[in-house]
Amino acid sequence: MRTVTRRAVLCRTCGLAVYRQMTSSTLITGWWGLFSLFVTPFVVLANVLGARAALRRLPEPYGAVRRPLDPGRRVLRRAPAMLILTPVALVALAVPVLLAVGLFAGDDETPATLSVGDCVRNEADWPEQRLTKVDCGSPQAQFRVTEAASCGPGDYLLHAGYASDSPGRTGSCVTRLQGR
């Protein structure tokens, strides 16, 4: 970390040019240290408040031997500012967008309550469960709900969301229907 101060007798135009160049340099190089990462925003803020006030007190250019320095673009329109502001703007926009997506695109489907003996079809790949209750005589029926005590090695345990609200129920599993 280092601090750079320029002392010179400047007109307002030259002072503005030096201010903009130094602020742009700070925006690029000021972040490359652990301590600097936290100090740089305060340095930039101090420059905006302090140096800008000092610039207003400088005289307009007059009678100089050399042409005044070109102040160039405003600091916020320079590449270093865009390099810093673009990720900040993206993060600032991402938060409300993600919140909106979470609110409006949430999974509103509540799983069907299944009882022992019901037949179901899984619309997802195991171990994911997106079970739909179907008629046991339907060609779409893939599994039958059974008690957890009768689960075999090829059976799947049901997620708790599919369990009925029967008191004392310990769980269920699904057994593949014969021939399907």
C-alpha positions as CSV (number, residue, x, y, z in Angstrom):
1,M,0.0,0.0,0.0
2,R,1.2,3.5,-0.8
3,T,-0.1,6.9,-0.8
4,V,0.7,9.4,-3.6
5,T,0.3,13.1,-3.3
6,R,1.0,15.6,-6.0
7,R,1.9,19.1,-5.1
8,A,2.0,21.7,-7.8
9,V,0.7,25.1,-8.8
10,L,-2.1,24.3,-11.1
11,C,-5.0,26.0,-12.8
12,R,-8.5,24.5,-12.4
13,T,-8.3,22.7,-15.8
14,C,-4.9,21.1,-15.0
15,G,-5.9,20.3,-11.4
16,L,-9.0,18.5,-12.8
17,A,-6.9,16.6,-15.2
18,V,-4.5,15.4,-12.5
19,Y,-7.4,14.6,-10.1
20,R,-9.2,12.5,-12.8
21,Q,-5.9,10.7,-13.7
22,M,-5.0,9.9,-10.1
23,T,-8.6,8.8,-9.2
24,S,-8.6,6.4,-12.2
25,S,-5.2,5.0,-11.1
26,T,-6.6,4.5,-7.6
27,L,-9.6,2.6,-9.0
28,I,-7.3,0.2,-10.8
29,T,-4.3,-0.2,-8.5
30,G,-5.8,0.6,-5.1
31,W,-7.4,-2.8,-4.4
32,W,-4.3,-5.0,-4.6
33,G,-3.7,-5.6,-0.9
34,L,-5.6,-7.0,2.0
35,F,-5.6,-3.7,3.9
36,S,-6.0,-1.7,0.7
37,L,-9.1,-3.6,-0.2
38,F,-10.9,-2.0,2.7
39,V,-9.1,1.4,2.6
40,T,-9.5,2.2,-1.1
41,P,-13.3,3.1,-1.0
42,F,-12.6,5.6,1.8
43,V,-9.6,7.1,-0.1
44,V,-11.7,7.5,-3.2
45,L,-14.5,9.1,-1.2
46,A,-12.1,11.4,0.5
47,N,-10.7,12.5,-2.9
48,V,-14.2,13.1,-4.2
49,L,-15.1,15.2,-1.2
50,G,-11.8,16.9,-0.4
51,A,-10.0,17.2,-3.8
52,R,-13.1,18.3,-5.6
53,A,-13.6,21.2,-3.1
54,A,-10.0,22.2,-3.6
55,L,-10.4,22.2,-7.4
56,R,-13.2,24.7,-7.2
57,R,-10.9,27.1,-5.4
58,L,-8.2,27.0,-8.2
59,P,-8.2,29.8,-10.7
60,E,-9.2,29.4,-14.3
61,P,-6.3,29.1,-16.8
62,Y,-4.9,32.4,-18.0
63,G,-1.6,33.7,-19.5
64,A,0.2,30.4,-19.4
65,V,3.1,29.5,-21.6
66,R,1.8,26.0,-22.1
67,R,-1.7,24.8,-23.0
68,P,-3.7,23.5,-20.0
69,L,-3.8,19.7,-19.6
70,D,-6.8,18.0,-21.1
71,P,-9.0,16.8,-18.3
72,G,-10.5,14.1,-20.5
73,R,-13.6,12.1,-19.6
74,R,-15.2,12.3,-16.2
75,V,-14.0,9.6,-13.8
76,L,-17.1,7.5,-14.0
77,R,-16.9,7.4,-17.8
78,R,-13.3,6.0,-17.8
79,A,-12.4,2.4,-18.2
80,P,-11.1,1.9,-14.6
81,A,-14.4,3.1,-13.2
82,M,-16.4,0.8,-15.5
83,L,-14.1,-2.0,-14.4
84,I,-15.2,-1.4,-10.8
85,L,-18.8,-0.3,-11.3
86,T,-19.8,-3.2,-13.7
87,P,-19.4,-6.0,-11.1
88,V,-21.0,-3.8,-8.4
89,A,-24.0,-3.0,-10.7
90,L,-24.3,-6.7,-11.7
91,V,-24.4,-7.8,-8.0
92,A,-26.9,-5.0,-7.2
93,L,-29.2,-6.1,-10.0
94,A,-28.7,-9.9,-9.3
95,V,-30.1,-9.7,-5.8
96,P,-33.6,-8.4,-6.7
97,V,-33.7,-10.6,-9.8
98,L,-32.9,-13.7,-7.8
99,L,-35.5,-12.7,-5.2
100,A,-38.1,-12.2,-7.9
101,V,-37.3,-15.5,-9.5
102,G,-37.5,-17.2,-6.1
103,L,-40.9,-15.7,-5.4
104,F,-42.5,-16.2,-8.8
105,A,-40.8,-19.4,-10.0
106,G,-41.0,-21.4,-6.8
107,D,-42.3,-24.9,-6.8
108,D,-45.9,-24.4,-5.9
109,E,-46.8,-28.1,-6.3
110,T,-47.4,-29.8,-3.1
111,P,-46.8,-33.6,-3.3
112,A,-49.9,-35.8,-3.2
113,T,-50.5,-37.6,0.1
114,L,-50.1,-41.3,-0.5
115,S,-51.5,-44.2,1.5
116,V,-50.5,-47.8,1.6
117,G,-51.9,-49.6,-1.5
118,D,-51.9,-46.5,-3.7
119,C,-50.2,-46.8,-7.1
120,V,-47.9,-44.1,-8.4
121,R,-45.7,-43.0,-11.3
122,N,-42.4,-41.3,-10.8
123,E,-41.9,-38.4,-13.3
124,A,-38.2,-38.0,-12.3
125,D,-35.2,-40.2,-12.1
126,W,-34.5,-42.0,-8.8
127,P,-33.5,-41.0,-6.2
128,E,-35.4,-37.8,-7.0
129,Q,-39.2,-38.2,-6.4
130,R,-41.9,-36.5,-8.3
131,L,-44.7,-39.0,-7.7
132,T,-48.1,-38.8,-9.2
133,K,-51.0,-40.9,-7.9
134,V,-52.5,-43.0,-10.7
135,D,-55.1,-45.8,-11.0
136,C,-53.5,-49.2,-10.2
137,G,-55.1,-50.6,-13.4
138,S,-53.5,-47.9,-15.5
139,P,-50.6,-48.7,-17.8
140,Q,-48.9,-45.6,-16.2
141,A,-48.7,-47.2,-12.8
142,Q,-45.1,-48.1,-11.9
143,F,-45.1,-48.6,-8.2
144,R,-47.3,-49.5,-5.2
145,V,-47.0,-47.8,-1.8
146,T,-46.2,-50.3,1.0
147,E,-45.3,-50.1,4.7
148,A,-41.7,-49.4,5.4
149,A,-41.4,-52.7,7.3
150,S,-42.1,-54.6,4.1
151,C,-39.5,-52.8,2.0
152,G,-37.1,-55.0,0.0
153,P,-33.7,-54.4,-1.5
154,G,-35.1,-53.0,-4.8
155,D,-37.7,-50.7,-3.2
156,Y,-37.4,-47.0,-2.6
157,L,-38.2,-45.1,0.6
158,L,-40.7,-42.2,0.1
159,H,-39.8,-38.6,1.0
160,A,-41.7,-37.3,4.1
161,G,-43.8,-35.0,2.0
162,Y,-45.7,-37.9,0.5
163,A,-46.6,-39.5,3.9
164,S,-50.1,-39.3,5.1
165,D,-50.9,-37.6,8.4
166,S,-51.8,-40.9,10.1
167,P,-50.6,-40.8,13.7
168,G,-47.9,-43.4,14.6
169,R,-47.0,-43.9,10.9
170,T,-43.3,-44.7,10.6
171,G,-42.9,-44.4,6.9
172,S,-43.6,-45.9,3.5
173,C,-41.8,-47.2,0.5
174,V,-42.7,-48.0,-3.1
175,T,-42.4,-51.4,-4.7
176,R,-42.1,-51.8,-8.4
177,L,-45.3,-53.4,-9.9
178,Q,-44.7,-56.8,-11.5
179,G,-44.1,-56.6,-15.2
180,R,-43.5,-52.8,-15.3
